[in-house]
Amino acid sequence: MHIFDKISSLSKGIAVLVDPDKFKTKESLADFLIKIKLAEPDFIFVGGSSVAKSDFDQCVEMAKKMLSIPLVLFPGAAHHISNNADALLFLSLISGRNPDFLIGQHVEAIDELEQMNIETIPTSYLLIDGGKMSSVQYVSGTQPIPQDEFSIARKTALAGKHLGQKLIYADAGSGAIRPISCEMIETLSTVKSPLIVGGGLNSIKRVKAAHNSGANLVVIGNKLEEDVDFLLDLKNYMEA
């Protein structure tokens, strides 16, 4: 099954985001990957806003060797691509107006990407205000959509769909003070595109609320960097 089809079929999917920048040694990364293997999430996402090419490639290669879990690239720049992954979210930051993250980075990446045998999924990337400046907001120089601007978010996601983008990735940012609200998730789900939600999902209660509001897949990242035992809570939630 293609990665896009699998995401589309999920109603309570879990992805673990691995940011190569957060691991100082190969040993610490390997330890984290072993713990992920025990939790058995639906996907591993690899990405970050300012990861060096060498660190990115090393992380993807290790994850692919150590895990049988589908590996999806969540790129922050043109050099965040690898033929060792199963799929690439070809993100266009349509909540902002920075041409570099709407199309510029994509043009830079395309020669290398054309040589790869990897599933590429056109994805509308929407930043939603999470109560603090996220690394994506800082690097991209764009403003997130306010939490209560449901109409703007819906119209933006619909525009992305009509441009041919297949997925919606709504992100409150790493370490968000507050996650994307249930009402905002419900609004985005009316666009009828598979919906990924991330940022600030630091409890099972919040994960469950995002799923119940219409998220096909939720992404957990920063919480696991602070409390790796949360993987056990996720495993129990998925099994239940």
N, C-alpha and C positions, 0 to 999 in steps of 0.2 A: 504493500500500500504506500502511495506517495505521502510525504509529510503533510502536504496541504490537505489531503483527504482525511488523514488521521486527525489533524487538528479540527477539521470541520465536523468529524463524527463524535467528538468529545463533548461532554456536558459538565464534567468535573475534573478536567485535566490539570496536572501539575507539571511545571517546568522549573528546574533549578538553574539559576543564572550563575555562571562561573566567570568572574572578572579576573583575568590574569594579573592585573596590577596589584591585586590584594594578596598575592603570595610571593614571599621573598625568596623561597627556595623551591627546587623541584620536589624535595621531600615533603614540605608542607602541602604542596598541591596534591601530591600522591596520596597523602593521608586523607585529605578532603574528598578526593575522588573515590577512595575506598568506602567512606561513609555514605556517599551518594549511592554507590552500588547497592548497599544494604537497603536503602530507602526505596529504590526502584521507582523514581518518578517517570512520567510519560516521556519527558524530553530533558536533554541537557542543552541549555543555551550558553554560548561562549561569546563574550563581548565586553566592551568598556569604552569609555569616552576618549581615553588618551593612552591606549596600550601600544607599546612598541611592536613592530612587525615580528621581531624575533620571539618576544614573549608570547604573542598571540599564537604564532605557529607552534611553539613548544607546547602550549596548553592544549590546543586542538589535537595535536599528535598524541599526547599522553592520554587525553580523555578517550580518544578513539581506540587506543590500544587496550586501555584498562576496563572500558565499559562496553556493554552491548546495547546500551540505551541510545535511541536516535539522537544525533548531535546536530544542532541547528546553530548557524552563525547569526549573531546579533551585532552587526558591524557599527562602529562609531566613526569609521573613516575608510577611504578607498583601499587601504592595504589590509583591512581586516577580512580577508577572504582566504580560503584554503580548500584544496581538493580532498582533504581528509574528512570533511564533514558530509552529512547526508543532505543538508539543505541550507539555503541562505535566505534570510529575510531581507529582500531588497527594499530597504526602508527609504521612504520619502517623507521628510518632516513637514507635512502639509499644514500643521498648526502654526508654523512660522513662515516668514517671508525671506529667509536667507537662501538665495539661489544655490549656494554651495551644497546645502543639505536637501534641497529640492531635486537637483539634477547634477550639480557640479561634481560631487564625489563619485557619482555613478558613471559619468563619462570617463573619469580617471581610472576606474576599476575595470572598464568593460573589455579592454584588450586581454587582460589576464583572465577575466571571468569566462571569456569566449573559449579559452583553451581547456576549461575545466568540465568535468562530467559531474555536475551538481545541480540538484533541483533548486531553481530560483523562484521565489515567491514574491511578487510585487505586493508591498505592504504599506498601507497608510499609517504613518507614525504620528500620533497626537500626544503632545505634552499637555497634561492637566495639572493645574496648580496643586502642589502637595504641601504647601505651607512653608517651604524653604527653597532657596535656589539650588537646583540640582546641577550635577556636573554637565548633563546634556544641555541644559539651559545656558550655562556659562560658556561652554565650548561653541555652541551653535549661535550664540548671540540672539536668541529668540525668546519671546515671552510665552508662557504657557496659557492655555485657555482657562479662565476662572472657573472654579468648581460649580458656580451657579449659572453659568452661561450655557444652558442646555441646547438652546437653538443654534448657537454658533458651532458647538461641537457636532451636532447632528448634521448641519449643512456642510461642514468641513468634511466629515466622514462620507457623506453622500457624494460630494464632489470627487473625492478620491475614488469611490466606487465607479462613478461614471467615467473616470479617467482610465479605468481598467485594473485598479488595484484590488487584489483578491482578499486581503486580510485587513483588519483594523488592529493596531497595537496601541492601546491607551495606557500612558505611563505617567505616574505621579513623580517619578524620579527616585533614584537610590536614596534610601534613608528618609523618605518622605515623612513628615510629621503626621499627616493624615492621608489615608488612601483615597482613591477615587470613590465618590459616594455611590450608594446603591442606585439613586435616582439617575446619576450620570451614566452608569453602566446600563441601566434599563433603557435610557434614551438612545445610547449607541447601538444597543442590540436591535432596535427597530430598523436599522439600516439593512439588516438581514445579510450581513457578511460575518464570517467567523471572527470572533472577538477574543483578543488576548489582553489581559489586564495585569499591570505590574505597579510596584511602588507602594511602600508602607503596609504591605500585607504581612504583619508581624505576629499574627495570632490565628489560630484555627477558626475562631469566630469571624474574623475579617475575611479569611479565605472562603469560608462557607457562604458568607453574605455576598461576596463577589460572584460565586458560582450561581447562587440562587437568583441573582439579579440579571444573569444572562451571559456571563463570561464563559466561553468554551474552555479557556486555558488561563490559569493564573501563574505568574512568574514570581518566584521567591529568590531573593538575592542577599540583600544587606542583613536581614535577620539571621541568616545562617552564618555569616561572618562573625556575628556577635554571640550566637548561641547555636552551635552545630547540632546539639541534641534536639533542636526543633525538627530535624529530619525524622526522628522517631515519631513525633506528633503527626507529621505529614503522612508517614507510612500508615499509622493507625487510622487516620482520616480516610485515606484512599482505600484501605481494606474494608472499612465500615461502609 
